[in-house]
Amino acid sequence: MPNTFIDHRDRWLALSDVDYLGQFVKSWLAFNAWYRSAYTETQDRKILQEIKYQTNPIMNKFRPLLVARRDTGGRELPRTEESVRFCSDIGLLHHRLENYEIHAGKGDDKQRITFTNIYLKDNNPVSFTESKYGFSYELKRVANGNIDVQAKNATGSSVFAYTNTRYEMSHFIHAISTAPLSSTQRSYLQGFFPSLNPKLIADLRQGNLDAIQCGDHAFRCGEIELFSGVMEIIYQMRCVLFHGELHPSREASECYEPAYRIIRRFLESLG
């Protein structure tokens, strides 16, 4: 005779799992409704960049929660309960994304969603000239994204010229590998090439600022970059889910748990 109590237990246990993917979607839709009403811009990406860096109710409330409070003598004070909860969610989100890979984008643009390699904002066009190892080096990225690199010898003759319509490190490394340059010169050019990246990409664990403790993890990037990074992570997770790119699994759902709680906190702060 079947044990109906055990069967009921197993069925109720399965139903008790929280659908964090669904909770994230519903919370994001509410968040989307807020920013569509609050901003005149129509593109989600442009609105998100404004939320990251321009004054708004969410930034005004949550970015300060990442900053240590100090008394008049400069001594650090205990964090508020709200700060502890918010930072703990960030730490848990980082921990789970490091233990379960979620990727956004397609083809060459496909990137893992992680706090250790996160897009923050676009860089301005750049142009500079350096002289080293008997060569002069000219590196340039203009507003339309075109890349131009020149290496000239002591007489001013060009020994290496590189152009591309986009920033591609692997493509550049291949180009310098066949150029008439010494290994030292190639290493020098390769080290400078990332300065031409049109996007500011950062590892938020690294930096020389005071550590922002988030659960078991410390970020030394500063509160501006960490807040921006959290917003970017949440947005990328939204895109993966809404575009049908996410493989649904228990581990994926667990990644969305702290992300859902962060959005929920944002919404609750709006009143």
Contacts in CASP RR format, 6 or more apart in sequence:
PFRMAT RR
TARGET T0000
AUTHOR 0000-0000-0000
METHOD contacts of the structure
MODEL  1
MPNTFIDHRDRWLALSDVDYLGQFVKSWLAFNAWYRSAYTETQDRKILQE
IKYQTNPIMNKFRPLLVARRDTGGRELPRTEESVRFCSDIGLLHHRLENY
EIHAGKGDDKQRITFTNIYLKDNNPVSFTESKYGFSYELKRVANGNIDVQ
AKNATGSSVFAYTNTRYEMSHFIHAISTAPLSSTQRSYLQGFFPSLNPKL
IADLRQGNLDAIQCGDHAFRCGEIELFSGVMEIIYQMRCVLFHGELHPSR
EASECYEPAYRIIRRFLESLG
17 250 0 8 1.000
17 253 0 8 1.000
18 257 0 8 1.000
19 253 0 8 1.000
20 253 0 8 1.000
20 254 0 8 1.000
20 256 0 8 1.000
20 257 0 8 1.000
20 260 0 8 1.000
21 241 0 8 1.000
21 246 0 8 1.000
21 248 0 8 1.000
21 252 0 8 1.000
21 253 0 8 1.000
21 256 0 8 1.000
23 256 0 8 1.000
23 260 0 8 1.000
24 237 0 8 1.000
24 238 0 8 1.000
24 241 0 8 1.000
24 256 0 8 1.000
24 259 0 8 1.000
24 260 0 8 1.000
24 263 0 8 1.000
25 241 0 8 1.000
25 242 0 8 1.000
27 260 0 8 1.000
27 263 0 8 1.000
27 264 0 8 1.000
27 267 0 8 1.000
28 238 0 8 1.000
28 263 0 8 1.000
30 267 0 8 1.000
31 263 0 8 1.000
31 266 0 8 1.000
31 267 0 8 1.000
32 44 0 8 1.000
34 267 0 8 1.000
34 270 0 8 1.000
35 47 0 8 1.000
35 51 0 8 1.000
36 47 0 8 1.000
38 56 0 8 1.000
39 47 0 8 1.000
39 50 0 8 1.000
41 47 0 8 1.000
41 50 0 8 1.000
44 235 0 8 1.000
45 235 0 8 1.000
48 231 0 8 1.000
48 232 0 8 1.000
48 235 0 8 1.000
49 121 0 8 1.000
50 56 0 8 1.000
51 58 0 8 1.000
51 59 0 8 1.000
51 231 0 8 1.000
52 59 0 8 1.000
52 120 0 8 1.000
52 121 0 8 1.000
52 227 0 8 1.000
52 228 0 8 1.000
52 229 0 8 1.000
52 231 0 8 1.000
52 232 0 8 1.000
53 59 0 8 1.000
53 121 0 8 1.000
53 224 0 8 1.000
53 228 0 8 1.000
57 269 0 8 1.000
57 270 0 8 1.000
58 266 0 8 1.000
58 269 0 8 1.000
58 270 0 8 1.000
59 227 0 8 1.000
61 269 0 8 1.000
62 86 0 8 1.000
62 227 0 8 1.000
62 265 0 8 1.000
62 266 0 8 1.000
62 269 0 8 1.000
63 223 0 8 1.000
63 224 0 8 1.000
63 227 0 8 1.000
64 223 0 8 1.000
65 80 0 8 1.000
65 82 0 8 1.000
65 83 0 8 1.000
65 86 0 8 1.000
65 87 0 8 1.000
66 83 0 8 1.000
66 86 0 8 1.000
66 87 0 8 1.000
66 212 0 8 1.000
66 222 0 8 1.000
66 223 0 8 1.000
66 226 0 8 1.000
66 227 0 8 1.000
67 223 0 8 1.000
68 76 0 8 1.000
68 77 0 8 1.000
68 79 0 8 1.000
68 210 0 8 1.000
69 76 0 8 1.000
69 77 0 8 1.000
69 78 0 8 1.000
69 79 0 8 1.000
69 80 0 8 1.000
70 76 0 8 1.000
70 77 0 8 1.000
71 77 0 8 1.000
79 87 0 8 1.000
85 265 0 8 1.000
86 262 0 8 1.000
86 265 0 8 1.000
87 212 0 8 1.000
87 213 0 8 1.000
87 214 0 8 1.000
87 215 0 8 1.000
88 214 0 8 1.000
88 215 0 8 1.000
89 258 0 8 1.000
89 261 0 8 1.000
89 262 0 8 1.000
89 265 0 8 1.000
90 214 0 8 1.000
90 219 0 8 1.000
90 226 0 8 1.000
90 230 0 8 1.000
90 258 0 8 1.000
90 262 0 8 1.000
91 214 0 8 1.000
91 215 0 8 1.000
91 216 0 8 1.000
91 217 0 8 1.000
91 258 0 8 1.000
92 215 0 8 1.000
92 257 0 8 1.000
92 258 0 8 1.000
93 115 0 8 1.000
93 230 0 8 1.000
93 233 0 8 1.000
93 255 0 8 1.000
93 258 0 8 1.000
93 259 0 8 1.000
93 262 0 8 1.000
94 115 0 8 1.000
94 214 0 8 1.000
94 217 0 8 1.000
95 216 0 8 1.000
95 217 0 8 1.000
96 251 0 8 1.000
96 254 0 8 1.000
96 255 0 8 1.000
96 257 0 8 1.000
96 258 0 8 1.000
97 113 0 8 1.000
97 114 0 8 1.000
97 115 0 8 1.000
97 233 0 8 1.000
97 255 0 8 1.000
98 114 0 8 1.000
98 116 0 8 1.000
99 251 0 8 1.000
100 251 0 8 1.000
100 252 0 8 1.000
100 254 0 8 1.000
100 255 0 8 1.000
101 112 0 8 1.000
102 112 0 8 1.000
102 113 0 8 1.000
102 237 0 8 1.000
102 240 0 8 1.000
102 246 0 8 1.000
102 252 0 8 1.000
102 255 0 8 1.000
103 110 0 8 1.000
103 111 0 8 1.000
103 112 0 8 1.000
103 113 0 8 1.000
103 240 0 8 1.000
103 245 0 8 1.000
104 110 0 8 1.000
104 111 0 8 1.000
104 113 0 8 1.000
104 236 0 8 1.000
104 237 0 8 1.000
104 239 0 8 1.000
104 240 0 8 1.000
104 245 0 8 1.000
105 111 0 8 1.000
105 239 0 8 1.000
105 240 0 8 1.000
105 245 0 8 1.000
108 168 0 8 1.000
111 117 0 8 1.000
113 233 0 8 1.000
113 236 0 8 1.000
113 237 0 8 1.000
113 240 0 8 1.000
115 203 0 8 1.000
115 204 0 8 1.000
115 205 0 8 1.000
115 219 0 8 1.000
115 229 0 8 1.000
115 233 0 8 1.000
116 203 0 8 1.000
116 204 0 8 1.000
116 205 0 8 1.000
117 201 0 8 1.000
117 202 0 8 1.000
117 203 0 8 1.000
118 201 0 8 1.000
118 202 0 8 1.000
118 203 0 8 1.000
118 204 0 8 1.000
118 229 0 8 1.000
118 232 0 8 1.000
118 233 0 8 1.000
119 199 0 8 1.000
119 200 0 8 1.000
119 201 0 8 1.000
119 232 0 8 1.000
120 199 0 8 1.000
120 200 0 8 1.000
120 201 0 8 1.000
120 202 0 8 1.000
120 225 0 8 1.000
120 228 0 8 1.000
120 229 0 8 1.000
120 232 0 8 1.000
121 199 0 8 1.000
121 200 0 8 1.000
121 228 0 8 1.000
122 198 0 8 1.000
122 199 0 8 1.000
122 200 0 8 1.000
123 197 0 8 1.000
123 198 0 8 1.000
123 199 0 8 1.000
123 200 0 8 1.000
125 141 0 8 1.000
125 142 0 8 1.000
125 143 0 8 1.000
125 145 0 8 1.000
126 139 0 8 1.000
126 140 0 8 1.000
126 141 0 8 1.000
126 195 0 8 1.000
126 196 0 8 1.000
127 138 0 8 1.000
127 139 0 8 1.000
127 140 0 8 1.000
127 141 0 8 1.000
127 142 0 8 1.000
128 138 0 8 1.000
128 139 0 8 1.000
128 140 0 8 1.000
128 195 0 8 1.000
129 136 0 8 1.000
129 137 0 8 1.000
129 138 0 8 1.000
129 139 0 8 1.000
130 136 0 8 1.000
130 137 0 8 1.000
130 139 0 8 1.000
130 192 0 8 1.000
131 137 0 8 1.000
132 188 0 8 1.000
133 182 0 8 1.000
133 184 0 8 1.000
133 185 0 8 1.000
133 188 0 8 1.000
134 153 0 8 1.000
134 154 0 8 1.000
135 151 0 8 1.000
135 152 0 8 1.000
135 153 0 8 1.000
135 154 0 8 1.000
135 159 0 8 1.000
135 185 0 8 1.000
136 151 0 8 1.000
136 152 0 8 1.000
136 156 0 8 1.000
137 149 0 8 1.000
137 150 0 8 1.000
137 151 0 8 1.000
137 188 0 8 1.000
137 189 0 8 1.000
137 192 0 8 1.000
138 148 0 8 1.000
138 149 0 8 1.000
138 150 0 8 1.000
138 151 0 8 1.000
138 152 0 8 1.000
139 148 0 8 1.000
139 149 0 8 1.000
139 150 0 8 1.000
139 192 0 8 1.000
139 193 0 8 1.000
139 195 0 8 1.000
139 196 0 8 1.000
140 147 0 8 1.000
140 148 0 8 1.000
140 149 0 8 1.000
140 196 0 8 1.000
141 147 0 8 1.000
141 148 0 8 1.000
141 167 0 8 1.000
141 196 0 8 1.000
141 198 0 8 1.000
142 148 0 8 1.000
145 165 0 8 1.000
145 166 0 8 1.000
145 167 0 8 1.000
145 198 0 8 1.000
146 163 0 8 1.000
146 164 0 8 1.000
146 165 0 8 1.000
147 162 0 8 1.000
147 163 0 8 1.000
147 164 0 8 1.000
147 165 0 8 1.000
147 166 0 8 1.000
147 167 0 8 1.000
147 172 0 8 1.000
147 196 0 8 1.000
148 162 0 8 1.000
148 163 0 8 1.000
149 160 0 8 1.000
149 161 0 8 1.000
149 162 0 8 1.000
149 163 0 8 1.000
149 172 0 8 1.000
149 189 0 8 1.000
149 193 0 8 1.000
149 196 0 8 1.000
150 158 0 8 1.000
150 160 0 8 1.000
150 161 0 8 1.000
150 162 0 8 1.000
151 158 0 8 1.000
151 159 0 8 1.000
151 160 0 8 1.000
151 161 0 8 1.000
151 179 0 8 1.000
151 181 0 8 1.000
151 185 0 8 1.000
151 189 0 8 1.000
152 158 0 8 1.000
152 159 0 8 1.000
153 159 0 8 1.000
159 179 0 8 1.000
159 180 0 8 1.000
159 181 0 8 1.000
160 176 0 8 1.000
160 179 0 8 1.000
160 180 0 8 1.000
160 181 0 8 1.000
160 189 0 8 1.000
162 172 0 8 1.000
162 175 0 8 1.000
162 176 0 8 1.000
164 171 0 8 1.000
164 172 0 8 1.000
167 196 0 8 1.000
167 197 0 8 1.000
167 198 0 8 1.000
167 199 0 8 1.000
169 193 0 8 1.000
169 194 0 8 1.000
172 190 0 8 1.000
172 193 0 8 1.000
173 190 0 8 1.000
176 186 0 8 1.000
176 189 0 8 1.000
176 190 0 8 1.000
177 186 0 8 1.000
179 186 0 8 1.000
181 189 0 8 1.000
202 221 0 8 1.000
202 225 0 8 1.000
204 219 0 8 1.000
204 221 0 8 1.000
204 225 0 8 1.000
204 226 0 8 1.000
204 229 0 8 1.000
205 217 0 8 1.000
205 218 0 8 1.000
205 219 0 8 1.000
205 220 0 8 1.000
205 221 0 8 1.000
206 220 0 8 1.000
206 221 0 8 1.000
207 220 0 8 1.000
207 221 0 8 1.000
207 222 0 8 1.000
208 220 0 8 1.000
209 220 0 8 1.000
209 221 0 8 1.000
209 222 0 8 1.000
210 220 0 8 1.000
210 222 0 8 1.000
211 218 0 8 1.000
211 219 0 8 1.000
211 220 0 8 1.000
212 218 0 8 1.000
212 219 0 8 1.000
212 220 0 8 1.000
212 221 0 8 1.000
212 222 0 8 1.000
212 223 0 8 1.000
212 226 0 8 1.000
219 226 0 8 1.000
230 262 0 8 1.000
233 259 0 8 1.000
234 259 0 8 1.000
234 262 0 8 1.000
234 263 0 8 1.000
237 255 0 8 1.000
237 256 0 8 1.000
237 259 0 8 1.000
239 245 0 8 1.000
240 246 0 8 1.000
241 256 0 8 1.000
246 252 0 8 1.000
END
